[in-house]
Amino acid sequence: MRILAIETSCDETAISIVDASGGQARPAFKILANITLSQAKLHAEYGGVFPMLAKREHAKNLVPVLLQALKDAKLYAKDRPSLNCEGRSFAKKAIFEEMLSREPELLAGLIADVLPLKAPKIDAIAVTHGPGLEPALWVGVNFARTLAILWDLPLVPVNHMEGHIFGSLVEGNAKKITLAKLKFPTLALLVSGGHTELLVVKKLGEYKLLGATRDDAIGEAFDKVARMLGLPYPGGPAISKIAEDAGALEATPLPRPMIKSADHDFSFAGLKTAVLYTIKKLGHEPTEDDKRRIAKGFQEAVVDVVAAKVAGAARKHKVKTIIAGGGVAANSQIRAALAHFADDQKIALRVPPLHLTTDNALMIAITAYFLATKKKFANPKTLKADGNLHLGKR
């Protein structure tokens, strides 16, 4: 099954094309194209993602990224000019104009550069329909709906967080991958700019939410603290870098919110506020060493909380595997803490390769194959984006 997947949940415009086979028992994927275009530099001046800017950039980038993906996959071919005006593509133009009425630049690109193409040999279109920034999601969803109608293909809606779960199972290289076997129950730690969640995975596709952040997500906290310290966006890598540079410098003592709470929830707003007060108490602009101490203390506090929550949930639910996904899963200290606990408890640990921790369309394509084998398709005329989409219930 050949799947074209689209991801626009935040500030990466991504498209992947895979050849999938093996079914749920032995899934295997040949990667025909995998493109991720980051907007990080554009959002740096805001210290975080500006939703309407993300929306605009997705609308500008989706057609060029699609064309390049089709070329990479050797699926790019133009149709005869007469078909563009007289064939089925032209007959559906009114539908496209309605779907993309709020993205005129995307509509213009589709009419100019996508309608003239021969329908590629694709079996399904997949798209992230939530959670995420809703303005950004809608651009990708509407584009996917348009392609599904244009090429008469089934449409697979994918939960972004489930994508991160599947992304953590990837084994292989840049051309061919398989998915690692899991021992259940599995504990999933999903940590990103917008989410901090712990779920029990009873089997792939069956999730129970154990806990989530009550305020700031972990990645959001990293970004805000980085901004306080005058560090660039994204904040996670910037804080990790100067925390490492701190070396033998003593870390600034900071609280560990909810580390001893009986539940599996998180809270990082208080930790962020503690950093703010620490900076104010300095009475001067933070020196480079001040920044290193604070960054070191902040990262240690975050890692301690995450490790404690994972350990508590793993023991309580007697899990056999731990997986971690999302952008913050790239943090080396979090990875080390998880590896230490998993090794001590003789629990398997699965973390994604670094290039799959950030948002990407490959994880969406992989997840879509799993869903397509269960015939979980959506009506392209009615599919909606949902910025608050959840994965699993408490």
KOLFI-749089 format. One record per residue (C-alpha): residue in three letters; x, y, z. Coordinates in steps of 0.02 Angstrom, whole numbers, padded with zeros to 5 digits, always signed. Example, Ala and Ser with C-alpha at 12.3 -4.5 7.8 and 13.67 -1.06 7.14 Angstrom:
BEGIN
Ala+00615-00225+00390
Ser+00684-00053+00357
// end
This chain:
BEGIN
Met+00000+00000+00000
Arg+00072+00167-00051
Ile+00031+00311+00066
Leu+00061+00497+00049
Ala+00059+00580+00221
Ile+00045+00764+00268
Glu+00094+00843+00435
Thr+00060+01026+00481
Ser+00015+01020+00665
Cys+00139+01154+00719
Asp+00286+01235+00629
Glu+00350+01095+00517
Thr+00279+01071+00342
Ala+00309+00887+00307
Ile+00261+00761+00174
Ser+00314+00579+00164
Ile+00276+00442+00039
Val+00298+00259+00088
Asp+00268+00088+00015
Ala+00195-00014+00158
Ser+00172-00201+00168
Gly+00159-00346+00290
Gly-00002-00296+00377
Gln-00010-00273+00566
Ala+00088-00431+00600
Arg+00248-00387+00505
Pro+00238-00206+00445
Ala+00380-00147+00334
Phe+00403+00018+00245
Lys+00504+00074+00096
Ile+00531+00262+00110
Leu+00506+00341-00061
Ala+00508+00522-00001
Asn+00523+00608+00167
Ile+00532+00797+00175
Thr+00519+00909+00328
Leu+00529+01098+00309
Ser+00553+01187+00476
Gln+00492+01362+00516
Ala+00596+01376+00676
Lys+00700+01523+00616
Leu+00543+01622+00570
His+00467+01598+00743
Ala+00628+01633+00839
Glu+00592+01819+00859
Tyr+00430+01775+00950
Gly+00513+01651+01067
Gly+00383+01522+01015
Val+00268+01474+00874
Phe+00154+01612+00810
Pro+00000+01518+00745
Met-00052+01631+00602
Leu+00126+01642+00538
Ala+00135+01451+00543
Lys-00029+01443+00446
Arg+00036+01562+00313
Glu+00199+01468+00291
His+00111+01300+00274
Ala-00001+01373+00139
Lys+00153+01438+00048
Asn+00256+01280+00065
Leu+00137+01133+00043
Val+00131+01131-00147
Pro+00321+01146-00171
Val+00351+01011-00040
Leu+00221+00898-00122
Leu+00300+00920-00294
Gln+00473+00881-00225
Ala+00407+00727-00133
Leu+00326+00663-00293
Lys+00490+00691-00386
Asp+00590+00602-00250
Ala+00469+00456-00261
Lys+00478+00458-00451
Leu+00290+00487-00459
Tyr+00293+00660-00539
Ala+00222+00668-00714
Lys+00120+00800-00805
Asp-00042+00758-00892
Arg-00094+00814-01065
Pro-00142+01000-01059
Ser-00317+00968-01126
Leu-00362+00862-00976
Asn-00326+01006-00859
Cys-00469+01106-00934
Glu-00589+00973-00992
Gly-00557+00824-00879
Arg-00616+00779-00705
Ser-00488+00896-00624
Phe-00574+01048-00696
Ala-00745+00981-00649
Lys-00692+00977-00466
Lys-00615+01150-00467
Ala-00765+01226-00378
Ile-00744+01103-00234
Phe-00560+01150-00215
Glu-00601+01335-00218
Glu-00723+01310-00075
Met-00606+01200+00028
Leu-00458+01316+00007
Ser-00552+01481+00012
Arg-00453+01537+00165
Glu-00286+01489+00087
Pro-00285+01581-00080
Glu-00097+01555-00104
Leu-00116+01368-00079
Leu-00265+01364-00198
Ala-00166+01458-00331
Gly-00021+01337-00314
Leu-00136+01187-00326
Ile-00222+01251-00483
Ala-00058+01300-00566
Asp+00054+01155-00517
Val-00049+01007-00454
Leu-00199+01002-00572
Pro-00085+00978-00723
Leu-00011+00819-00647
Lys-00059+00642-00688
Ala-00138+00559-00537
Pro+00012+00477-00452
Lys+00011+00293-00408
Ile-00043+00321-00227
Asp-00165+00211-00132
Ala-00212+00331+00010
Ile-00187+00506+00078
Ala-00151+00526+00265
Val-00153+00685+00367
Thr-00131+00744+00545
His-00301+00811+00598
Gly-00255+00848+00779
Pro-00201+00891+00908
Gly-00098+01047+00874
Leu-00117+01228+00823
Glu-00286+01232+00740
Pro-00246+01363+00606
Ala-00095+01259+00554
Leu-00191+01096+00559
Trp-00330+01161+00448
Val-00209+01202+00307
Gly-00145+01023+00302
Val-00317+00947+00324
Asn-00393+01050+00184
Phe-00248+01011+00069
Ala-00264+00824+00106
Arg-00453+00830+00077
Thr-00422+00916-00089
Leu-00294+00786-00147
Ala-00407+00642-00093
Ile-00550+00710-00198
Leu-00438+00760-00344
Trp-00357+00588-00356
Asp-00507+00486-00295
Leu-00413+00413-00147
Pro-00463+00360+00029
Leu-00417+00481+00167
Val-00340+00423+00332
Pro-00350+00546+00480
Val-00207+00523+00604
Asn-00192+00579+00785
His-00025+00669+00799
Met+00013+00592+00969
Glu-00018+00417+00905
Gly+00105+00461+00769
His+00238+00493+00901
Ile+00203+00322+00976
Phe+00229+00235+00810
Gly+00381+00344+00776
Ser+00465+00275+00932
Leu+00456+00098+00860
Val+00553+00133+00701
Glu+00702+00023+00659
Gly+00803+00033+00500
Asn+00881+00166+00390
Ala+00835+00310+00276
Lys+00766+00192+00142
Lys+00686+00045+00231
Ile+00612+00028+00405
Thr+00515-00095+00510
Leu+00428-00077+00677
Ala+00497-00152+00837
Lys+00391-00281+00927
Leu+00317-00219+01090
Lys+00286-00314+01251
Phe+00124-00256+01330
Pro+00071-00168+01434
Thr+00180-00025+01374
Leu+00200+00146+01454
Ala+00207+00292+01331
Leu+00286+00458+01382
Leu+00238+00592+01256
Val+00331+00755+01282
Ser+00330+00903+01163
Gly+00300+01089+01151
Gly+00114+01065+01171
His+00096+00901+01265
Thr+00156+00808+01417
Glu+00064+00644+01439
Leu+00082+00470+01511
Leu-00023+00331+01435
Val-00037+00144+01456
Val-00037+00056+01289
Lys-00131-00108+01307
Lys-00103-00142+01122
Leu-00071-00028+00975
Gly-00230+00071+00949
Glu-00290+00048+01129
Tyr-00234+00184+01249
Lys-00276+00240+01425
Leu-00223+00413+01482
Leu-00141+00406+01654
Gly-00087+00585+01675
Ala-00051+00749+01586
Thr+00013+00922+01624
Arg-00106+01034+01720
Asp-00032+01191+01645
Asp+00123+01213+01537
Ala+00184+01071+01429
Ile+00365+01024+01456
Gly+00424+01095+01290
Glu+00328+01255+01321
Ala+00415+01273+01490
Phe+00585+01251+01406
Asp+00541+01387+01280
Lys+00481+01510+01411
Val+00631+01485+01525
Ala+00747+01504+01375
Arg+00663+01669+01335
Met+00689+01727+01515
Leu+00873+01688+01498
Gly+00889+01774+01330
Leu+00918+01610+01239
Pro+00857+01572+01063
Tyr+00704+01473+01010
Pro+00680+01326+01017
Gly+00720+01329+01201
Gly+00751+01145+01233
Pro+00914+01127+01137
Ala+00974+01298+01195
Ile+00948+01259+01379
Ser+01025+01086+01362
Lys+01178+01162+01280
Ile+01218+01289+01415
Ala+01169+01166+01553
Glu+01302+01051+01483
Asp+01424+01197+01473
Ala+01396+01228+01659
Gly+01512+01083+01697
Ala+01559+01087+01881
Leu+01459+01246+01916
Glu+01330+01217+02052
Ala+01153+01206+01986
Thr+01028+01334+02048
Pro+00911+01247+02173
Leu+00735+01241+02102
Pro+00574+01153+02153
Arg+00512+00987+02083
Pro+00324+01018+02063
Met+00210+00869+02098
Ile+00357+00749+02107
Lys+00281+00662+02258
Ser+00097+00675+02210
Ala+00001+00511+02208
Asp-00066+00541+02033
His+00025+00539+01866
Asp-00004+00722+01821
Phe+00129+00854+01790
Ser+00144+01040+01823
Phe+00282+01153+01760
Ala+00207+01327+01784
Gly+00274+01340+01962
Leu+00448+01288+01907
Lys+00445+01419+01770
Thr+00391+01551+01898
Ala+00530+01497+02016
Val+00655+01531+01876
Leu+00580+01704+01850
Tyr+00597+01747+02035
Thr+00773+01679+02038
Ile+00822+01795+01897
Lys+00739+01944+01982
Lys+00829+01909+02145
Leu+00997+01923+02058
Gly+00974+02111+02053
His+01066+02122+01888
Glu+01062+02051+01713
Pro+01110+01868+01722
Thr+01292+01835+01682
Glu+01338+01688+01571
Asp+01378+01585+01726
Asp+01212+01635+01804
Lys+01124+01572+01648
Arg+01222+01408+01653
Arg+01179+01378+01836
Ile+00994+01416+01811
Ala+00983+01312+01652
Lys+01069+01167+01740
Gly+00952+01180+01888
Phe+00797+01193+01778
Gln+00844+01044+01672
Glu+00886+00938+01824
Ala+00717+00981+01901
Val+00624+00934+01742
Val+00719+00770+01723
Asp+00690+00723+01905
Val+00502+00752+01888
Val+00489+00656+01725
Ala+00592+00511+01792
Ala+00489+00501+01952
Lys+00323+00504+01859
Val+00379+00371+01735
Ala+00446+00262+01875
Gly+00285+00276+01976
Ala+00173+00236+01827
Ala+00284+00094+01768
Arg+00283+00009+01938
Lys+00098+00034+01969
His+00045-00035+01801
Lys+00181-00169+01791
Val+00232-00119+01616
Lys+00352-00221+01511
Thr+00405-00082+01393
Ile+00429+00106+01404
Ile+00423+00215+01249
Ala+00456+00401+01233
Gly+00405+00516+01091
Gly+00393+00700+01048
Gly+00522+00837+01026
Val+00578+00838+01207
Ala+00616+00652+01194
Ala+00775+00710+01106
Asn+00840+00780+01272
Ser+00994+00677+01316
Gln+00967+00691+01504
Ile+00788+00629+01493
Arg+00846+00485+01384
Ala+00982+00442+01507
Ala+00862+00445+01655
Leu+00738+00332+01564
Ala+00878+00213+01512
His+00942+00203+01691
Phe+00770+00161+01761
Ala+00729+00037+01623
Asp+00894-00052+01644
Asp+00874-00060+01833
Gln+00698-00130+01819
Lys+00736-00246+01671
Ile+00606-00155+01566
Ala+00626-00131+01378
Leu+00649+00049+01320
Arg+00605+00118+01149
Val+00652+00296+01099
Pro+00645+00362+00920
Pro+00798+00411+00819
Leu+00831+00595+00845
His+00766+00645+00673
Leu+00597+00568+00717
Thr+00575+00655+00884
Thr+00522+00818+00801
Asp+00361+00826+00700
Asn+00374+00731+00536
Ala+00262+00650+00406
Leu+00348+00481+00410
Met+00272+00439+00579
Ile+00102+00494+00510
Ala+00122+00379+00359
Ile+00170+00232+00471
Thr+00021+00260+00585
Ala-00094+00282+00436
Tyr-00047+00109+00371
Phe-00096+00033+00538
Leu-00263+00127+00530
Ala-00292+00086+00347
Thr-00276-00100+00381
Lys-00424-00074+00499
Lys-00518+00026+00366
Lys-00519+00183+00472
Phe-00549+00309+00334
Ala-00633+00479+00338
Asn-00750+00568+00219
Pro-00642+00700+00132
Lys-00791+00815+00118
Thr-00821+00821+00305
Leu-00654+00789+00394
Lys-00614+00927+00518
Ala-00457+00982+00610
Asp-00465+00968+00799
Gly-00332+01061+00896
Asn-00387+00979+01059
Leu-00397+00800+00996
His-00357+00673+01133
Leu-00275+00504+01130
Gly-00354+00385+01255
Lys-00466+00421+01404
Arg-00431+00418+01589
// end
